Amino acid sequence: MNNTAAFIMPVKIAGNELELRHLRLSVESVKNQTDSDWVLIIVDDFSDNGNVTDALNAIERELGDKVHIIRLQKNVGAGMARNVGIQYANEIGAPFVLFNDSDDISHPRRLELVREKFRDKDTNVVYLSFDVIDENDRVVAEEEICLSVREIILGHHKDVLEGENAWIGISTKKNYTNLTSCTAVRTSLAAEEPFPQVPVSEDAHTWLRYAAHPGKFVFIDEIINHYRICSAVESRSRGQNNDFYLKKAAVDSDGFEKAMAISRSFGRIKPEEEEPIRIAFLVREALSMLYGDCEDCAKELLLSAAKRSKERTLQCIDQLDCAPEFIANLKTLME
């Protein structure tokens, strides 16, 4: 039986020295794992740059058969590139995959502890928390982190989401709980539920579908990874603009409905439970829109919830774990 775990790293960079340094550090973090039974699958998403080619060739020479580089002939996006890596991991029989973006840093014990959790045959997904580092590897102070990222970190210190049917907690309480570079999943499930071809929030869509399958989400609290947000790269701050959040709301809503359909197909949800969960999802999604300063998106979601039941929508707003001013703002948007 093959026990070699697969790290999957999509690469799409311009080839400047800063990005190449980040790539080298990410690869080094995989190389430094205390559990050495791994293979690194790098999917070059058509970087189309000589410096990137040289850097990947150097990694290939250094790691030998510990790395497999797939060079795509056109740009397909991070989610689809991960799917290519998942397909290869499935072909070689890797029991589980660990996602690691090309500028994020895995803790040296990540694979060791993830493998321990997967010894439980009922575990489908293993995730851990993170701190935020900048382009110069400095840890970013909490008050300097955008609210949408800060809420993910705070969610790892209170009412941590674990267990069966985690899609309900993700959609109604957390909105987003496991960062891509902190997530590991059984390869068979990753192959069955690929990332969608969408411009934003492809990871959130995928986690909901993972979580709707029979099996557990498990959290590791002993270690954290490093998530890089470069000060000049807005997209890594989860996109503070209306267009991003409009697209996110649409993708998240589709992921929610697909997760509910999966749960329904396994007989894991009763018909009378669906509408209350749907309303709670719409309210929690509206809160995330407010965190991104997108009141129009929040209002649209709240009105959709209120059409189903205004009373239950107000109850869900009151049950949100957030600052009172956000509660008040949500209620105002319903008027």
Secondary structure, DSSP 8 states (H G I E B T S, - for coil): ----EEEEEEE-----HHHHHHHHHHHHHHHT-SS--EEEEEEE-----HHHHHHHHHHHHHHGGGEEEEE-SS---HHHHHHHHHHHHHHTT-SEEEE--TT-B--TTHHHHHHHHHTSTTEEEEEEEEEEE-TTS-B--GGGS-HHHHHHHHTTTSS---BTTHHHHIIIIIS----GGGEEEEHHHHHHS---S-SS-HHHHHHHHHHHSSSEEEEEEEEEEEEE--TT-GGGGT--SHHHHHHHHHHHHHHHHHHHHHHHHTT-S-HHHHHHHHHHHHHHHHHHHHHTT-HHHHHHHHHHHHHH-HHHHHHHHHT--S-HHHHHHHHHHT-
